[in-house]
Amino acid sequence: MGRNTCEALGDYCAGPNHVLPTSRTARFSSPLGVYDFQKRSSLIHVSAAGAQTLGEIAAALAYGEGLPGVP
């Protein structure tokens, strides 16, 4: 942004690129970036005590959604 920010700076050294969402998809999509070329995974590790606590919370949330566990 601004009068000193020429397009070439963005193209070659400032970070942004020209691969932008088209056909009005910029309303919900971002420009192409590094994360588009990486596989991301989520990992969790829960202790026995943590599982007990989180299990009670998860059960309450599931019950609220109408998804009770097997009696």
PyMOL Python script that loads the backbone (N, CA, C, O; Angstrom):
from pymol import cmd

cmd.read_pdbstr("""\
ATOM      1  N   MET A   1       0.840  -1.172   0.000  1.00  0.00           N
ATOM      2  CA  MET A   1       0.000   0.000   0.000  1.00  0.00           C
ATOM      3  C   MET A   1       0.886   1.236   0.000  1.00  0.00           C
ATOM      4  O   MET A   1       1.961   1.246   0.601  1.00  0.00           O
ATOM      5  N   GLY A   2       0.443   2.228  -0.650  1.00  0.00           N
ATOM      6  CA  GLY A   2       1.181   3.478  -0.672  1.00  0.00           C
ATOM      7  C   GLY A   2       1.923   3.703  -1.976  1.00  0.00           C
ATOM      8  O   GLY A   2       2.105   2.783  -2.773  1.00  0.00           O
ATOM      9  N   ARG A   3       2.345   4.931  -2.178  1.00  0.00           N
ATOM     10  CA  ARG A   3       2.943   5.319  -3.462  1.00  0.00           C
ATOM     11  C   ARG A   3       4.321   4.705  -3.683  1.00  0.00           C
ATOM     12  O   ARG A   3       4.754   4.610  -4.831  1.00  0.00           O
ATOM     13  N   ASN A   4       5.024   4.287  -2.639  1.00  0.00           N
ATOM     14  CA  ASN A   4       6.353   3.713  -2.812  1.00  0.00           C
ATOM     15  C   ASN A   4       6.343   2.196  -2.924  1.00  0.00           C
ATOM     16  O   ASN A   4       7.396   1.578  -3.082  1.00  0.00           O
ATOM     17  N   THR A   5       5.187   1.605  -2.846  1.00  0.00           N
ATOM     18  CA  THR A   5       5.072   0.147  -2.879  1.00  0.00           C
ATOM     19  C   THR A   5       4.718  -0.298  -4.290  1.00  0.00           C
ATOM     20  O   THR A   5       3.552  -0.529  -4.610  1.00  0.00           O
ATOM     21  N   CYS A   6       5.727  -0.412  -5.117  1.00  0.00           N
ATOM     22  CA  CYS A   6       5.470  -0.799  -6.500  1.00  0.00           C
ATOM     23  C   CYS A   6       5.212  -2.302  -6.604  1.00  0.00           C
ATOM     24  O   CYS A   6       5.604  -3.072  -5.728  1.00  0.00           O
ATOM     25  N   GLU A   7       4.570  -2.691  -7.650  1.00  0.00           N
ATOM     26  CA  GLU A   7       4.188  -4.087  -7.861  1.00  0.00           C
ATOM     27  C   GLU A   7       5.394  -5.022  -7.914  1.00  0.00           C
ATOM     28  O   GLU A   7       5.325  -6.156  -7.443  1.00  0.00           O
ATOM     29  N   ALA A   8       6.487  -4.548  -8.484  1.00  0.00           N
ATOM     30  CA  ALA A   8       7.685  -5.389  -8.611  1.00  0.00           C
ATOM     31  C   ALA A   8       8.229  -5.812  -7.249  1.00  0.00           C
ATOM     32  O   ALA A   8       8.772  -6.910  -7.128  1.00  0.00           O
ATOM     33  N   LEU A   9       8.099  -4.978  -6.225  1.00  0.00           N
ATOM     34  CA  LEU A   9       8.575  -5.361  -4.895  1.00  0.00           C
ATOM     35  C   LEU A   9       7.796  -6.570  -4.371  1.00  0.00           C
ATOM     36  O   LEU A   9       8.368  -7.483  -3.778  1.00  0.00           O
ATOM     37  N   GLY A  10       6.503  -6.558  -4.598  1.00  0.00           N
ATOM     38  CA  GLY A  10       5.691  -7.698  -4.194  1.00  0.00           C
ATOM     39  C   GLY A  10       5.994  -8.936  -5.013  1.00  0.00           C
ATOM     40  O   GLY A  10       5.969 -10.053  -4.497  1.00  0.00           O
ATOM     41  N   ASP A  11       6.281  -8.735  -6.293  1.00  0.00           N
ATOM     42  CA  ASP A  11       6.578  -9.866  -7.176  1.00  0.00           C
ATOM     43  C   ASP A  11       7.877 -10.568  -6.796  1.00  0.00           C
ATOM     44  O   ASP A  11       7.951 -11.797  -6.823  1.00  0.00           O
ATOM     45  N   TYR A  12       8.893  -9.799  -6.444  1.00  0.00           N
ATOM     46  CA  TYR A  12      10.224 -10.370  -6.313  1.00  0.00           C
ATOM     47  C   TYR A  12      10.785 -10.467  -4.901  1.00  0.00           C
ATOM     48  O   TYR A  12      11.621 -11.333  -4.641  1.00  0.00           O
ATOM     49  N   CYS A  13      10.355  -9.613  -3.986  1.00  0.00           N
ATOM     50  CA  CYS A  13      11.052  -9.663  -2.710  1.00  0.00           C
ATOM     51  C   CYS A  13      10.222  -9.340  -1.469  1.00  0.00           C
ATOM     52  O   CYS A  13      10.717  -9.550  -0.362  1.00  0.00           O
ATOM     53  N   ALA A  14       9.014  -8.851  -1.585  1.00  0.00           N
ATOM     54  CA  ALA A  14       8.271  -8.437  -0.395  1.00  0.00           C
ATOM     55  C   ALA A  14       7.317  -9.506   0.130  1.00  0.00           C
ATOM     56  O   ALA A  14       6.764  -9.340   1.218  1.00  0.00           O
ATOM     57  N   GLY A  15       7.109 -10.581  -0.594  1.00  0.00           N
ATOM     58  CA  GLY A  15       6.290 -11.660  -0.068  1.00  0.00           C
ATOM     59  C   GLY A  15       5.065 -12.019  -0.876  1.00  0.00           C
ATOM     60  O   GLY A  15       4.959 -13.169  -1.301  1.00  0.00           O
ATOM     61  N   PRO A  16       4.122 -11.105  -1.121  1.00  0.00           N
ATOM     62  CA  PRO A  16       2.909 -11.485  -1.845  1.00  0.00           C
ATOM     63  C   PRO A  16       3.211 -11.929  -3.269  1.00  0.00           C
ATOM     64  O   PRO A  16       4.290 -11.662  -3.799  1.00  0.00           O
ATOM     65  N   ASN A  17       2.267 -12.597  -3.872  1.00  0.00           N
ATOM     66  CA  ASN A  17       2.463 -13.055  -5.247  1.00  0.00           C
ATOM     67  C   ASN A  17       1.218 -12.775  -6.069  1.00  0.00           C
ATOM     68  O   ASN A  17       0.227 -12.260  -5.552  1.00  0.00           O
ATOM     69  N   HIS A  18       1.270 -13.110  -7.336  1.00  0.00           N
ATOM     70  CA  HIS A  18       0.156 -12.852  -8.243  1.00  0.00           C
ATOM     71  C   HIS A  18      -0.854 -13.978  -8.315  1.00  0.00           C
ATOM     72  O   HIS A  18      -1.846 -13.851  -9.034  1.00  0.00           O
ATOM     73  N   VAL A  19      -0.649 -15.055  -7.613  1.00  0.00           N
ATOM     74  CA  VAL A  19      -1.600 -16.158  -7.673  1.00  0.00           C
ATOM     75  C   VAL A  19      -2.709 -15.851  -6.669  1.00  0.00           C
ATOM     76  O   VAL A  19      -2.636 -16.242  -5.504  1.00  0.00           O
ATOM     77  N   LEU A  20      -3.713 -15.160  -7.132  1.00  0.00           N
ATOM     78  CA  LEU A  20      -4.808 -14.714  -6.288  1.00  0.00           C
ATOM     79  C   LEU A  20      -6.092 -15.455  -6.659  1.00  0.00           C
ATOM     80  O   LEU A  20      -6.210 -15.959  -7.776  1.00  0.00           O
ATOM     81  N   PRO A  21      -7.044 -15.527  -5.746  1.00  0.00           N
ATOM     82  CA  PRO A  21      -8.323 -16.170  -6.056  1.00  0.00           C
ATOM     83  C   PRO A  21      -9.034 -15.420  -7.180  1.00  0.00           C
ATOM     84  O   PRO A  21      -8.987 -14.192  -7.242  1.00  0.00           O
ATOM     85  N   THR A  22      -9.681 -16.154  -8.054  1.00  0.00           N
ATOM     86  CA  THR A  22     -10.403 -15.547  -9.172  1.00  0.00           C
ATOM     87  C   THR A  22     -11.883 -15.899  -9.095  1.00  0.00           C
ATOM     88  O   THR A  22     -12.310 -16.659  -8.225  1.00  0.00           O
ATOM     89  N   SER A  23     -12.643 -15.348  -9.996  1.00  0.00           N
ATOM     90  CA  SER A  23     -14.087 -15.583 -10.091  1.00  0.00           C
ATOM     91  C   SER A  23     -14.796 -15.281  -8.781  1.00  0.00           C
ATOM     92  O   SER A  23     -15.665 -16.040  -8.353  1.00  0.00           O
ATOM     93  N   ARG A  24     -14.434 -14.187  -8.151  1.00  0.00           N
ATOM     94  CA  ARG A  24     -15.035 -13.711  -6.903  1.00  0.00           C
ATOM     95  C   ARG A  24     -14.800 -14.638  -5.718  1.00  0.00           C
ATOM     96  O   ARG A  24     -15.464 -14.492  -4.692  1.00  0.00           O
ATOM     97  N   THR A  25     -13.868 -15.594  -5.832  1.00  0.00           N
ATOM     98  CA  THR A  25     -13.602 -16.490  -4.701  1.00  0.00           C
ATOM     99  C   THR A  25     -12.768 -15.826  -3.619  1.00  0.00           C
ATOM    100  O   THR A  25     -12.571 -16.423  -2.561  1.00  0.00           O
ATOM    101  N   ALA A  26     -12.271 -14.621  -3.839  1.00  0.00           N
ATOM    102  CA  ALA A  26     -11.520 -13.907  -2.809  1.00  0.00           C
ATOM    103  C   ALA A  26     -12.406 -13.610  -1.599  1.00  0.00           C
ATOM    104  O   ALA A  26     -11.902 -13.248  -0.535  1.00  0.00           O
ATOM    105  N   ARG A  27     -13.703 -13.759  -1.755  1.00  0.00           N
ATOM    106  CA  ARG A  27     -14.621 -13.556  -0.624  1.00  0.00           C
ATOM    107  C   ARG A  27     -14.389 -14.592   0.463  1.00  0.00           C
ATOM    108  O   ARG A  27     -14.656 -14.329   1.636  1.00  0.00           O
ATOM    109  N   PHE A  28     -13.889 -15.779   0.086  1.00  0.00           N
ATOM    110  CA  PHE A  28     -13.712 -16.854   1.073  1.00  0.00           C
ATOM    111  C   PHE A  28     -12.392 -17.592   0.935  1.00  0.00           C
ATOM    112  O   PHE A  28     -12.165 -18.565   1.654  1.00  0.00           O
ATOM    113  N   SER A  29     -11.525 -17.171   0.049  1.00  0.00           N
ATOM    114  CA  SER A  29     -10.272 -17.883  -0.181  1.00  0.00           C
ATOM    115  C   SER A  29      -9.094 -16.906  -0.129  1.00  0.00           C
ATOM    116  O   SER A  29      -9.259 -15.709  -0.360  1.00  0.00           O
ATOM    117  N   SER A  30      -7.910 -17.429   0.176  1.00  0.00           N
ATOM    118  CA  SER A  30      -6.708 -16.614   0.281  1.00  0.00           C
ATOM    119  C   SER A  30      -5.811 -16.813  -0.935  1.00  0.00           C
ATOM    120  O   SER A  30      -6.004 -17.760  -1.697  1.00  0.00           O
ATOM    121  N   PRO A  31      -4.830 -15.928  -1.125  1.00  0.00           N
ATOM    122  CA  PRO A  31      -3.856 -16.138  -2.206  1.00  0.00           C
ATOM    123  C   PRO A  31      -3.066 -17.425  -1.987  1.00  0.00           C
ATOM    124  O   PRO A  31      -2.975 -17.925  -0.866  1.00  0.00           O
ATOM    125  N   LEU A  32      -2.506 -17.947  -3.052  1.00  0.00           N
ATOM    126  CA  LEU A  32      -1.658 -19.128  -2.966  1.00  0.00           C
ATOM    127  C   LEU A  32      -0.461 -18.821  -2.083  1.00  0.00           C
ATOM    128  O   LEU A  32       0.149 -17.760  -2.219  1.00  0.00           O
ATOM    129  N   GLY A  33      -0.115 -19.730  -1.183  1.00  0.00           N
ATOM    130  CA  GLY A  33       1.004 -19.499  -0.274  1.00  0.00           C
ATOM    131  C   GLY A  33       1.749 -20.783   0.030  1.00  0.00           C
ATOM    132  O   GLY A  33       1.436 -21.837  -0.522  1.00  0.00           O
ATOM    133  N   VAL A  34       2.715 -20.695   0.893  1.00  0.00           N
ATOM    134  CA  VAL A  34       3.563 -21.830   1.258  1.00  0.00           C
ATOM    135  C   VAL A  34       2.740 -22.991   1.798  1.00  0.00           C
ATOM    136  O   VAL A  34       3.013 -24.148   1.477  1.00  0.00           O
ATOM    137  N   TYR A  35       1.727 -22.689   2.620  1.00  0.00           N
ATOM    138  CA  TYR A  35       0.947 -23.760   3.236  1.00  0.00           C
ATOM    139  C   TYR A  35       0.159 -24.592   2.222  1.00  0.00           C
ATOM    140  O   TYR A  35      -0.249 -25.712   2.529  1.00  0.00           O
ATOM    141  N   ASP A  36      -0.057 -24.059   1.024  1.00  0.00           N
ATOM    142  CA  ASP A  36      -0.748 -24.825  -0.007  1.00  0.00           C
ATOM    143  C   ASP A  36       0.099 -25.985  -0.526  1.00  0.00           C
ATOM    144  O   ASP A  36      -0.426 -26.895  -1.166  1.00  0.00           O
ATOM    145  N   PHE A  37       1.382 -25.961  -0.260  1.00  0.00           N
ATOM    146  CA  PHE A  37       2.282 -27.001  -0.736  1.00  0.00           C
ATOM    147  C   PHE A  37       2.778 -27.899   0.386  1.00  0.00           C
ATOM    148  O   PHE A  37       3.665 -28.726   0.174  1.00  0.00           O
ATOM    149  N   GLN A  38       2.220 -27.744   1.565  1.00  0.00           N
ATOM    150  CA  GLN A  38       2.630 -28.553   2.711  1.00  0.00           C
ATOM    151  C   GLN A  38       1.451 -29.365   3.213  1.00  0.00           C
ATOM    152  O   GLN A  38       0.312 -28.898   3.206  1.00  0.00           O
ATOM    153  N   LYS A  39       1.732 -30.577   3.644  1.00  0.00           N
ATOM    154  CA  LYS A  39       0.718 -31.390   4.293  1.00  0.00           C
ATOM    155  C   LYS A  39       0.816 -31.107   5.789  1.00  0.00           C
ATOM    156  O   LYS A  39       1.880 -31.253   6.391  1.00  0.00           O
ATOM    157  N   ARG A  40      -0.284 -30.710   6.369  1.00  0.00           N
ATOM    158  CA  ARG A  40      -0.306 -30.418   7.790  1.00  0.00           C
ATOM    159  C   ARG A  40      -1.111 -31.480   8.512  1.00  0.00           C
ATOM    160  O   ARG A  40      -2.135 -31.939   8.005  1.00  0.00           O
ATOM    161  N   SER A  41      -0.660 -31.867   9.679  1.00  0.00           N
ATOM    162  CA  SER A  41      -1.350 -32.849  10.507  1.00  0.00           C
ATOM    163  C   SER A  41      -1.449 -32.312  11.924  1.00  0.00           C
ATOM    164  O   SER A  41      -0.619 -31.521  12.374  1.00  0.00           O
ATOM    165  N   SER A  42      -2.481 -32.761  12.609  1.00  0.00           N
ATOM    166  CA  SER A  42      -2.640 -32.385  14.006  1.00  0.00           C
ATOM    167  C   SER A  42      -2.402 -33.612  14.868  1.00  0.00           C
ATOM    168  O   SER A  42      -2.856 -34.707  14.538  1.00  0.00           O
ATOM    169  N   LEU A  43      -1.697 -33.431  15.963  1.00  0.00           N
ATOM    170  CA  LEU A  43      -1.421 -34.514  16.891  1.00  0.00           C
ATOM    171  C   LEU A  43      -1.861 -34.098  18.278  1.00  0.00           C
ATOM    172  O   LEU A  43      -1.716 -32.937  18.660  1.00  0.00           O
ATOM    173  N   ILE A  44      -2.394 -35.040  19.030  1.00  0.00           N
ATOM    174  CA  ILE A  44      -2.722 -34.764  20.422  1.00  0.00           C
ATOM    175  C   ILE A  44      -2.185 -35.898  21.273  1.00  0.00           C
ATOM    176  O   ILE A  44      -2.034 -37.026  20.803  1.00  0.00           O
ATOM    177  N   HIS A  45      -1.901 -35.593  22.518  1.00  0.00           N
ATOM    178  CA  HIS A  45      -1.508 -36.605  23.495  1.00  0.00           C
ATOM    179  C   HIS A  45      -2.208 -36.242  24.783  1.00  0.00           C
ATOM    180  O   HIS A  45      -2.079 -35.120  25.275  1.00  0.00           O
ATOM    181  N   VAL A  46      -2.952 -37.192  25.334  1.00  0.00           N
ATOM    182  CA  VAL A  46      -3.737 -36.938  26.531  1.00  0.00           C
ATOM    183  C   VAL A  46      -3.370 -37.965  27.585  1.00  0.00           C
ATOM    184  O   VAL A  46      -3.272 -39.157  27.291  1.00  0.00           O
ATOM    185  N   SER A  47      -3.168 -37.511  28.803  1.00  0.00           N
ATOM    186  CA  SER A  47      -2.901 -38.418  29.920  1.00  0.00           C
ATOM    187  C   SER A  47      -4.206 -39.082  30.350  1.00  0.00           C
ATOM    188  O   SER A  47      -5.283 -38.696  29.896  1.00  0.00           O
ATOM    189  N   ALA A  48      -4.108 -40.074  31.221  1.00  0.00           N
ATOM    190  CA  ALA A  48      -5.302 -40.750  31.723  1.00  0.00           C
ATOM    191  C   ALA A  48      -6.200 -39.767  32.467  1.00  0.00           C
ATOM    192  O   ALA A  48      -7.420 -39.787  32.300  1.00  0.00           O
ATOM    193  N   ALA A  49      -5.602 -38.911  33.283  1.00  0.00           N
ATOM    194  CA  ALA A  49      -6.391 -37.918  34.021  1.00  0.00           C
ATOM    195  C   ALA A  49      -7.035 -36.916  33.059  1.00  0.00           C
ATOM    196  O   ALA A  49      -8.189 -36.527  33.231  1.00  0.00           O
ATOM    197  N   GLY A  50      -6.285 -36.516  32.065  1.00  0.00           N
ATOM    198  CA  GLY A  50      -6.822 -35.595  31.068  1.00  0.00           C
ATOM    199  C   GLY A  50      -7.966 -36.215  30.291  1.00  0.00           C
ATOM    200  O   GLY A  50      -8.958 -35.547  30.002  1.00  0.00           O
ATOM    201  N   ALA A  51      -7.835 -37.495  29.949  1.00  0.00           N
ATOM    202  CA  ALA A  51      -8.894 -38.190  29.225  1.00  0.00           C
ATOM    203  C   ALA A  51     -10.167 -38.250  30.063  1.00  0.00           C
ATOM    204  O   ALA A  51     -11.268 -38.123  29.528  1.00  0.00           O
ATOM    205  N   GLN A  52     -10.024 -38.440  31.356  1.00  0.00           N
ATOM    206  CA  GLN A  52     -11.186 -38.473  32.249  1.00  0.00           C
ATOM    207  C   GLN A  52     -11.901 -37.118  32.230  1.00  0.00           C
ATOM    208  O   GLN A  52     -13.122 -37.054  32.086  1.00  0.00           O
ATOM    209  N   THR A  53     -11.140 -36.053  32.375  1.00  0.00           N
ATOM    210  CA  THR A  53     -11.721 -34.706  32.384  1.00  0.00           C
ATOM    211  C   THR A  53     -12.327 -34.351  31.035  1.00  0.00           C
ATOM    212  O   THR A  53     -13.470 -33.900  30.959  1.00  0.00           O
ATOM    213  N   LEU A  54     -11.552 -34.558  29.964  1.00  0.00           N
ATOM    214  CA  LEU A  54     -12.041 -34.216  28.631  1.00  0.00           C
ATOM    215  C   LEU A  54     -13.201 -35.102  28.207  1.00  0.00           C
ATOM    216  O   LEU A  54     -14.085 -34.658  27.474  1.00  0.00           O
ATOM    217  N   GLY A  55     -13.207 -36.354  28.664  1.00  0.00           N
ATOM    218  CA  GLY A  55     -14.308 -37.262  28.346  1.00  0.00           C
ATOM    219  C   GLY A  55     -15.631 -36.758  28.887  1.00  0.00           C
ATOM    220  O   GLY A  55     -16.659 -36.859  28.218  1.00  0.00           O
ATOM    221  N   GLU A  56     -15.609 -36.218  30.087  1.00  0.00           N
ATOM    222  CA  GLU A  56     -16.827 -35.661  30.675  1.00  0.00           C
ATOM    223  C   GLU A  56     -17.314 -34.448  29.885  1.00  0.00           C
ATOM    224  O   GLU A  56     -18.514 -34.285  29.660  1.00  0.00           O
ATOM    225  N   ILE A  57     -16.387 -33.612  29.472  1.00  0.00           N
ATOM    226  CA  ILE A  57     -16.747 -32.433  28.673  1.00  0.00           C
ATOM    227  C   ILE A  57     -17.291 -32.861  27.317  1.00  0.00           C
ATOM    228  O   ILE A  57     -18.314 -32.346  26.865  1.00  0.00           O
ATOM    229  N   ALA A  58     -16.607 -33.807  26.663  1.00  0.00           N
ATOM    230  CA  ALA A  58     -17.047 -34.282  25.351  1.00  0.00           C
ATOM    231  C   ALA A  58     -18.429 -34.925  25.455  1.00  0.00           C
ATOM    232  O   ALA A  58     -19.262 -34.737  24.568  1.00  0.00           O
ATOM    233  N   ALA A  59     -18.687 -35.684  26.530  1.00  0.00           N
ATOM    234  CA  ALA A  59     -19.990 -36.322  26.715  1.00  0.00           C
ATOM    235  C   ALA A  59     -21.085 -35.272  26.859  1.00  0.00           C
ATOM    236  O   ALA A  59     -22.167 -35.424  26.292  1.00  0.00           O
ATOM    237  N   ALA A  60     -20.813 -34.206  27.615  1.00  0.00           N
ATOM    238  CA  ALA A  60     -21.810 -33.140  27.783  1.00  0.00           C
ATOM    239  C   ALA A  60     -22.102 -32.446  26.459  1.00  0.00           C
ATOM    240  O   ALA A  60     -23.257 -32.154  26.150  1.00  0.00           O
ATOM    241  N   LEU A  61     -21.050 -32.179  25.672  1.00  0.00           N
ATOM    242  CA  LEU A  61     -21.249 -31.547  24.369  1.00  0.00           C
ATOM    243  C   LEU A  61     -22.018 -32.464  23.418  1.00  0.00           C
ATOM    244  O   LEU A  61     -22.917 -32.011  22.709  1.00  0.00           O
ATOM    245  N   ALA A  62     -21.669 -33.748  23.403  1.00  0.00           N
ATOM    246  CA  ALA A  62     -22.362 -34.703  22.535  1.00  0.00           C
ATOM    247  C   ALA A  62     -23.835 -34.810  22.928  1.00  0.00           C
ATOM    248  O   ALA A  62     -24.711 -34.848  22.064  1.00  0.00           O
ATOM    249  N   TYR A  63     -24.104 -34.859  24.233  1.00  0.00           N
ATOM    250  CA  TYR A  63     -25.471 -34.946  24.705  1.00  0.00           C
ATOM    251  C   TYR A  63     -26.259 -33.705  24.265  1.00  0.00           C
ATOM    252  O   TYR A  63     -27.415 -33.814  23.855  1.00  0.00           O
ATOM    253  N   GLY A  64     -25.638 -32.540  24.351  1.00  0.00           N
ATOM    254  CA  GLY A  64     -26.274 -31.295  23.917  1.00  0.00           C
ATOM    255  C   GLY A  64     -26.593 -31.272  22.434  1.00  0.00           C
ATOM    256  O   GLY A  64     -27.524 -30.589  22.007  1.00  0.00           O
ATOM    257  N   GLU A  65     -25.832 -32.010  21.650  1.00  0.00           N
ATOM    258  CA  GLU A  65     -26.073 -32.105  20.209  1.00  0.00           C
ATOM    259  C   GLU A  65     -27.027 -33.247  19.866  1.00  0.00           C
ATOM    260  O   GLU A  65     -27.313 -33.498  18.695  1.00  0.00           O
ATOM    261  N   GLY A  66     -27.516 -33.934  20.894  1.00  0.00           N
ATOM    262  CA  GLY A  66     -28.430 -35.047  20.645  1.00  0.00           C
ATOM    263  C   GLY A  66     -27.703 -36.309  20.233  1.00  0.00           C
ATOM    264  O   GLY A  66     -28.273 -37.151  19.540  1.00  0.00           O
ATOM    265  N   LEU A  67     -26.452 -36.457  20.648  1.00  0.00           N
ATOM    266  CA  LEU A  67     -25.655 -37.630  20.309  1.00  0.00           C
ATOM    267  C   LEU A  67     -25.191 -38.338  21.582  1.00  0.00           C
ATOM    268  O   LEU A  67     -23.993 -38.387  21.860  1.00  0.00           O
ATOM    269  N   PRO A  68     -26.126 -38.882  22.353  1.00  0.00           N
ATOM    270  CA  PRO A  68     -25.720 -39.554  23.589  1.00  0.00           C
ATOM    271  C   PRO A  68     -24.943 -40.836  23.288  1.00  0.00           C
ATOM    272  O   PRO A  68     -25.128 -41.454  22.239  1.00  0.00           O
ATOM    273  N   GLY A  69     -24.075 -41.225  24.217  1.00  0.00           N
ATOM    274  CA  GLY A  69     -23.316 -42.451  24.057  1.00  0.00           C
ATOM    275  C   GLY A  69     -24.191 -43.661  24.307  1.00  0.00           C
ATOM    276  O   GLY A  69     -25.347 -43.527  24.707  1.00  0.00           O
ATOM    277  N   VAL A  70     -23.652 -44.822  24.077  1.00  0.00           N
ATOM    278  CA  VAL A  70     -24.374 -46.069  24.322  1.00  0.00           C
ATOM    279  C   VAL A  70     -24.526 -46.235  25.832  1.00  0.00           C
ATOM    280  O   VAL A  70     -23.541 -46.118  26.562  1.00  0.00           O
ATOM    281  N   PRO A  71     -25.752 -46.508  26.322  1.00  0.00           N
ATOM    282  CA  PRO A  71     -25.944 -46.661  27.771  1.00  0.00           C
ATOM    283  C   PRO A  71     -25.270 -47.866  28.343  1.00  0.00           C
ATOM    284  O   PRO A  71     -25.355 -48.108  29.547  1.00  0.00           O
TER     285      PRO A  71
END
""", "prot")
cmd.dss("prot")
cmd.show_as("cartoon", "prot")
cmd.util.cbc("prot")
cmd.orient("prot")
